[in-house]
Amino acid sequence: MTKKHIVVAMTGASGAALGIQTLRILRTQGIESHLILSNWARRTIELETDLMAEDATALADHVYQADDLSATIFPYGWDDRNSLQYENTISHC
């Protein structure tokens, strides 16, 4: 069976707790997580939860800055069969 990969994007909208919970669930399910975290999301995590942004990033397997245009989120290659699966698993908090 192919390992699953999910992108979680946190933009700073109210929902930091949901993004963190999503990362926790993915970790317990053995699903590899790719976290995109904006500067506003870092601040929102600290304002809306009892965590620091670093606590959230520690839950993800891979972390990318929102302004990193060279980030290689899925270095595994894309094909028609898998791209639909990846597109449908993006969680936006």
N, C-alpha and C positions, 0 to 999 in steps of 0.2 A: 504494500500500500504506500502511496506517495504521501510524504509529510505535507501537512497543510500549513499555509502561510497567510496571515491576515494583516492588513494595514489598518492601524488605528491613527486617525488624525485628530489632534486636539488643537483647536484654534483660539480658545480663550472665551468662548461663549459659556454661559452657565451650564455646566454639565461635567465639570472636572471629576466629580465623584463617580459618574457613570463611566467615564473613560478609564479611570483607575480600576474600577470593578471589572470592566471588560478585560483589562490586562491581567488581572488576577485569575479570572476564569480561564482565559486562554492558556496561562501558565499551567494550571491544574489539569487542563485537557491535553497538554503536550503539543499545543499548536504554536508554531513559531510566529512571534509578533514583531511587526515593523512599526515603530512609533514615530510619527511626524509631530513635532511639538513646537508651536510658535512661542515667541517671547510672551505674548499675552496669555497663552495657556499656562506658562510657567508661573506667572503672577496669579492667575485665577486659582491654580492648585493651592497656592499658599494662602489665598484669601478665603477660599470656600471649604478647605479641608484642614485637617490637623497635620498634613504632610508638607514636605518640601518638594520642589520639582524633582530633585535628585531621587527621592523615594519612588516617584512614578517612573522615571527613566530606568531605575534598577529592575522594574518589573518586566520591561521589554527586552527581547533578544537583540534588537537592533534599534538605534535611535538616530533620527535625522532632524536637522534644523529646518524649519519651514523655508528659509531663504537659501538653502543649499541646492542650487540648480544642477549640480553635478552628482547628486545622491543617486546611487544605484540601489534602488529598493529591491528589485527582483533580478539578481544577477544570474538566475537559473535559466533564462531564456523564455521566450514567449512563443506559443503556438495557438492556433485558433481554438483548440479544445480546452486549453488551460486558461486563456485570457478571459473568457467569460466567467469561469470560476473565480478568478482573482477579482474581477470587477464587481462581482456580486458579494464579495466578502469584505468590502471596505466599510468600516464603521467610522462615522464622523461625529465627534462629540464637541 
